[in-house]
């Protein structure tokens, strides 16, 4: 049995990440993939990166990591998000900065593609912008299964004989049927925006093709209070609830 775990958009939320990894310890997984945005919005970027690296998580680049690189990328953010990224740069070590900004734009492993925004390797494009062009999106990459993040909202598309269909992605088990291509948004660990404030991640059994979505509670107040205590925009604390 081969299993992989997939998560995205940790966003400096150490409390959520700790609980997700503790929950993941209940599964025997062969690899863990993170689809970027390990930092931004949240109050503990260094701690999150340290823990992800300690656990050997394979991480791709998100737009918030890209925003650290130079002013050109930073201009793509609204003012509060840009301000937090500037603060984040001050809060992380030089070695962590170099590691974050050298992450790959996409990863391929275990027969799947992993990318932050839109396949094959876009860090910044949002999946929802292409909901009427999904056949073209599926044509851009060759893997049967692609995982994305970025929107912080769960969902999936299937494509059979060039015809895409949109589906929800509930808590628990979903079978990724063979002979059908799948594009799956695993939501967010650190700042969900799907109406459920629990941290989200998925475990895929590659033999049975069963994807189990895990919704994990964590101490939201602790993270929210720390966002405010560190002088970050209060809206990023309020969003957690």
Secondary structure, 3 states (H helix, E strand, C coil): CCEEEEECCCCCCHHHHHHHHHHHCCCCCCEEEECCCCCCCCCCHHHHHHHHHHCCCEEECCHHHHHCCCHHHHCCCCHHHHHHHHHHHHHCCHHHHHHHCCCECEEEECCEEEECCECCCECCCCHHHHCCCHHHHHCCCCCCEEEECCCCCEEEEEEECCEEEEECCCCEEEECCCCCEEEEEECCCCCCCCCCCCEEEEEEECCCCEEEEEEECCCHHHHHHHHHHCCCCHHHHHCCC
